[in-house]
Amino acid sequence: MQIQSSFYHTSTMGHGEDCTTFPKVIGPICVVGPQFVCSQYLDMFTGKKLSDGIFGVTDVNGNLMFKIIGKSLSLHGRRILVDAAGNRILTFQKKLTSPRKTWLCFRGDNTDYRHYLFTVKQSNGAQYKTLLDVFLASNRNQDVADFKVRGNWLEKRCAVFAGESTATAAEMNKNHNVLTLCGEDAYIVKVYPNVDCAFIVALMVILNEIYEV
């Protein structure tokens, strides 16, 4: 699994009102698969309820991109990400024995460690600034996070950064123009160019699971 998060330059985005001036990631971030990496900016909307326990992620035209299966805040602590065709992409499993709220992510529909991809942990300390620490499977010591999700959950806005840098991979903001669906907030997720959108969706799902209590 290769990640080139150290190669970036500063630029002013100007691709919509919600964009912020951040250093732009230009090296590809591919965690789940190259088929989910887009060379252009990608806006997605989350929070569309498809049926009981199933929520959708769409593009700006309303086309279904992903589905999240599994009831929110389920005691079983398991969610599955599938594509529009129903192919199971990722399984998220809550780690019940961890002192920090932790989710393990696996490729496909099982939790066999041969398919382990990354770990997401609730950050220590100032939780309103740094929300999540993300460690890829290759980062066995987990001394330094490969990615961080920073922002303000009370205001429902955050961004995904590459490691300790300010290189931005994605941004998320609550969509105030959409009514809350059965207790689930709707969000606008902007994925930056050359970033794995399935990986970003996974982080947003786990972020909601950890903080929406």
HELIX and SHEET records of a PDB file:
HELIX    1   1 PRO A   34  PHE A   36  5                                   3    
HELIX    2   2 TYR A  113  HIS A  115  5                                   3    
HELIX    3   3 CYS A  197  TYR A  211  1                                  15    
SHEET    1   A 2 TYR A   8  SER A  11  0                                        
SHEET    2   A 2 PHE A  22  VAL A  25 -1                                        
SHEET    1   B 2 VAL A  37  CYS A  38  0                                        
SHEET    2   B 2 VAL A 195  ASP A 196 -1                                        
SHEET    1   C13 LEU A  42  SER A  51  0                                        
SHEET    2   C13 ILE A  54  ASP A  59 -1                                        
SHEET    3   C13 LEU A  64  ILE A  69 -1                                        
SHEET    4   C13 ARG A  78  ASP A  83 -1                                        
SHEET    5   C13 ARG A  88  LYS A  95 -1                                        
SHEET    6   C13 THR A 102  ARG A 107 -1                                        
SHEET    7   C13 TYR A 116  GLN A 122 -1                                        
SHEET    8   C13 THR A 130  LEU A 136 -1                                        
SHEET    9   C13 PHE A 147  ASN A 152 -1                                        
SHEET   10   C13 ARG A 157  ALA A 162 -1                                        
SHEET   11   C13 THR A 168  LYS A 174 -1                                        
SHEET   12   C13 TYR A 187  VAL A 191 -1                                        
SHEET   13   C13 LEU A  42  SER A  51 -1                                        
END                                                                             
